[in-house]
Amino acid sequence: MREFIKKNIDMKKSEISFKTYLWALFMFFLFAFGTIQYVLKPVIYMTYNEYDVSYPILTIFFTLLLFLLISILNKFRFFVLNTQNQTLYYYSLFRPFGKTLYFKDYIGVYQTTETGTSGSYKVLYLVDKKNITRFKIMGLYYKNMDEIIEAIPLPQIKRNLSGKEYFKLMFTGKANLSKIKDKKSTENKTIGYLKIFIAIAFLIFIIGMIIRMISRIS
């Protein structure tokens, strides 16, 4: 009994937040609608010579969004931290059979903040022995992100990234921290710009949908 209790204390599982499931459901319907409306239908219409100048633009737009969705889903992982064995086991949509990471292969963690339509959230990267960020844990998905951060037995590496370095890390997931000088913190300013960009992009999408619907009615 004592061994069972100790085993559970040494293990920490990721707990997916309810809003993540709602977000995933919304994204599924959004991209299903977009794929049918702006990818499949234009292809069918153009086959029958019913050409519309907006079709190629919308097809490219939703293709890029699809690649973005795949990139996001790639970061959506279920994992178990075992502090006794110093391991992190995870599995995801693109790695259904799972993979085990060993904390001995990393020198620390780098923590930053990202933002989305639901607000700001913590992001954690495991940093390998070459000072390169490798494994990304996004607090957007987990309701126990603070517990996850505490459970990882690695020291935190402090770096203040410039706006360019911040966006590069966010979109690629990789940065060589040994080549980054400790600049004055610009994270809050960068997050502000990112919020404005997301709001404008979402507004353009909504306006485009409304114009499309009105043009069909008229």
Secondary structure, DSSP 8 states (H G I E B T S, - for coil): -HHHHHHHHTEEE--B-HHHHHHHHHHHHHHHHHHIIIIIHHHHHHHTT---THHHHHHHHHHHHHHHHHHHHHT-EEEEEETTTTEEEEEETTEEEEEEEEGGGEEEEEEEEEEETTEEEEEEEEEETTSBEEEEEETTSBTTHHHHHHHS-S-B------HHHHHHHHHHS--BGGG-------HHHHHHHHHHHHHHHHHHHHHHHHHHHHHHH-
